[in-house]
Amino acid sequence: LRIAPSSIAKSSSGASPPPQTVRPADVATGGAFAEVYEGVLIVVEDVTVTDPNPDAPADYGEFRVTGGLRVDDLVHAVRPDPAAGDAFARIAGVLHFSDGEFKLAPRSTADVVR
């Protein structure tokens, strides 16, 4: 299920805040800072896909990276689908909690750098 807004209104002319650089294990489910960074724009760097489908045999478009952090397709789906061992220089997005897991939700292709 993907929910798309019918319209977006810009209410400020200021720049967006830069993402906070965090360690993936610190914001993954059970991480020491997961709740602290919930709803915050974050970035993780130099991560590798450890599980391309943590919900197998079901497939919800999510994958897991270094440190156990899930990357969600809530707003933007990473394409092509990542495979185990794929490396990313950085992945940015908003950390959110869903289905018992903290997940990183990239906002666009600009948030994902291989």
Order of alpha helices (4+ residues) and beta strands (2+ residues): beta-alpha-beta-beta-beta-beta-beta-beta
